[in-house]
């Protein structure tokens, strides 16, 4: 599976979008995007269904396999696994995420006005798959939810 060398799909920022850090595409699975409706729905006396949608929020999930835990020449652009784990451990609250496409333009998913998404990490897991002299290879799973 080839990966982008210059333009990873995700960038994260904790300073309001001033500084962006590229999250590697090395060994990344497809980015799954699902939508949750925050709503109230109720059947009326005549059998019709009424729905009041308050908001729609997206959930983003992906995983990395055989990701180096340290920065190496083997890693194609973006941050190594230890950086992603440290980011998760240091950031319990919301942060900004920017999604990119191949032409390096913001995806329409980033908002109607070209703004970025505010997300939180809601699920994270790590598995060490191979040990090495210079670095280990790890598998990561992550789920981010729109705030």
N, C-alpha and C positions, 0 to 999 in steps of 0.2 A: 504494500500500500504506500503510494507516494504521499509526501506531505509538502505543503507550501514552505518555501525556504525563507521568504521575506514577509509574507502576509498571513499569519495565523488567523483563524476565524474569530477568536476571542481576545479582547484586551480588557484589563481590569484597572480601576483607579480608586484610590481611597481619599484623594484630595479634591474631589468635586470635578474631576475631568481635566485637571491641569497637566498631570503626568500620567501617561498610560504605560502599562507593562504588558507585553505580549505573552500570552499563555501558549505554550508550544502545541503544535499539531502532531508532533512525533508520536506515533502509535495511538493516536486518538480515534475513538469510534465515532460514528456519525452523531452529530448533535441532535438530540431529540427535543422537540418543542411541543408541549401540550398546553391546552387552554382550560382553565377552571373558571366557571361562571359563579360569581357570588350572587345568589338570587333567592327569591322566595317564589314558589309556585304552588298553586292551589286549584283544585277542581271546584267549579261553581255548582250550584244546585241543578242547573240545566245540563251538566256534563261537560261544559267547555273548560278548557284549561287556561288559567291566567298565570302569566309569569312577569315578575318584576325583577329585572336584572340591575343590580347595583353596580357591578364592575366585572370585567374579565381580566384575569391575571394569568400570566404564562409561567410555566415551569420548564426549565432547561436541564437536561441531564446528558452526561457523556462519561466515557471512561478512557483511560489510557492503559495500554499494555506494553510491557517491556520498556518502560520509560526510565532513562538513567536518573538516579537520585541526585547526582552532582553534575555541574556543568562540564561537558566534554565536547571534543570535536565530533563525536558520534551523534550528538544532539543537534537537530536541525532547528535553529532559531527558537526563540521563546525560552521560558524558564524551566529548569529541571524539576523533578518530582519533589525534592526537599523544599524548594521555594513555594510550591503549591501547598504543601502541608503546613509550612510555617505561616503562609498567608491565611489559611483556614484557622489555625490556632490563634492568630493575632487579631482576627476580625470577626467578632461575634455579631456585629450589627450589619447595617446596609452599606453597600458600596456601589460604584458605578461599573457597568459592563457595556462594552461596545462590541457589536458583532460586525464582522467584515465579510465581504464577498470577494470573489476572485479579481475583480477590477479595482479593488481597494477603495470602494465607495461604501458608506454606511448602508447597511441593509434597511429596508423599510420597517423592519421589526423594531428599530431603535426609537420609533415614535413619529408622530405626525409632523413635528417641527424639526426633525433631525436631531432631537435630543437623545441622550443615552438612557438606558434602562437602569433603574435602581433595583438591585437584587440582594438576597441574603443566601448564604450557603445553609441548606437545611439538612443535607446528608453528605457524609464523607467517609470513605473507607480506603484503606491502604493494605496491600499485600506485597511482601518481599518475595519475588519469584526466583531471582538468581543472585548469588553473591559473587563479587569480583574483587580484584586487587585494587583497582582505581575507583570503581563505583559499583553500586548494586543496580539491578533492574527491578523495577516495582510496577505493580498494577494499581491504578487509582480509579475510584468511582466517585462522582460528585453530582449533586443535585442542587440547582439554584432556583429560587422562587422570586418572582417579581414582587416588590414591596407594594 
